[in-house]
Amino acid sequence: MSSENYEQVIRDPLWNTIRLDEHAVRIVNTPAFQRQRYIKQLGFAHLVYPGATHTRFGHALGVYHLAKVALGHLKGSGQLKGEALEEAWLIPYAGLLHDIGHYAFSHALEELEDNFLLGDHEAVSARFFDSAQMKPVLELLGETAGEDIKALIRSESANPLRGLVSGSLDLDKIEYLKRDARFCGVPYGEVDVDRLIQGMLLLEDPVSGGLEVGIHEKAVAALESLLFAKYQMFRNVYWHHGVRSASALYKRIVYEAVGAGMLTKEELVGPTDEELIYEIYRRAKSQDSEVGHRLTSRWIPALKERKLPKRIMEITAAELEGRVIKDWVLEDSHRRRVFEDRLANELGLESGEVVIDFPVKESMFQLDLLIKRTRGGVERLDLRGVSGLIDLPRMAESLYTATRVLRIFAFEKGNLEMESVLEELTTEEAS
């Protein structure tokens, strides 16, 4: 990393050269931002794909870079003028800061019950914005810059360029798919980034009259590449059974530690990956309790040594046909814990050594953006699709269903009767 005239040039394996301006350098040099060097981008994916040790730090720099590229395209094509031009300058800094609130091991903890957390990573980011080191840096951008950036990150901004930070075509998705695929060593995350950015337009909503980021019809093929890349990455990387097994064990470790009073939900905000695991282990070691012993002698060592819970049941979408998963199964709830422990008892295992996993990401393929048609006019692409262009509803539902798998993991191999388990976890679909 070199610097010149208050700017810094960073060599990046994905985008080659990233140039940070003076304000970005100040942000990057705060402890709150540097913390992201020690938060793995993909949580526990490195236990399956050894190269996936990249961090939120590199990803954030990549989003900043893409924001600069996208704004350069919009400006060069004469679209940044008036209100859009005035509001554009904050977009790169919002991209830089969009993930600053992540918990240790990124998204894994966000699946816990709400009463175990202070909010998702976007909500928690406010704590880092208000830190003693970050707050004065943001104030150099303007009196309301911090609040404006938070609004952009949380999709609550009126900025016409907000879609570059949070939306169906935001630069976060484009960046993480490319970066994650590169470091995992898989070909699934290929996205036609250049075509997507070159196809971006500032369009007027035909209903509200407001400006927002959209895309030209000619770039729809690149948009489809984004959708399929996301599907492939979820199916093969993010929701890989080994990744889900490790994440489930980690969630149970944190669940038990918080439940036993070893740490508070406030203390989940701030630690890096290794800091949190170490602190739970240290506090559990000092407690003469069943939970403390279980954490230190079995669960945490199993996570660190990759002795993960094994699949003892896997139910695909085809096997779930005609049945609906009950609501309590979808939540990391007390009721689900009780059922898991009952299964553990049946298999001769200890409490917490059987876990149910059925990943949920309802907005995986959801789109809501404007498209400029080649024949003229602007239409909104949403869950209804656009006639003659893209049949999004059928495609999105099919891909999402195919990606999700209901799994039961256990510390030791055992046999469960699938029909009886399904009977308790599902109901017949209403005709």
Secondary structure, 3 states (H helix, E strand, C coil): CEEECCEEEEEECCCEEEEECHHHHHHHCCHHHHHHHHCECCCCHHHCCCCCCCEHHHHHHHHHHHHHHHHHHHHHCCCCCCHHHHHHHHHHHHHHHCCCCCCCCHHHHHHECHHHCCCCHHHHHHHHHCCCCHHHHHHCCCCCHHHHHHHHHCCCCCCCCHHHCCCCCCHHHHHHHHHHHHHHCCCCCCCCHHHHHHCEEEEECCCCCCEEEEEEHHHHHHHHHHHHHHHHHHHHHHCCHHHHHHHHHHHHHHHHHHHCCCCCCHHHCCCCHHHHHHHHHHHHHCCCCHHHHHHHHHHHHHHHCCCCCEEEEEECCCCCCCEEECHHHHCECHHHHHHHHHHHHHCCCCCCCEEEECCCCCCCCCCCEEEECCCCCEEEECCCCECCCECHHHHHHHHHHHHCCEEEEECCCCCCCHHHHHHHHEEECCC
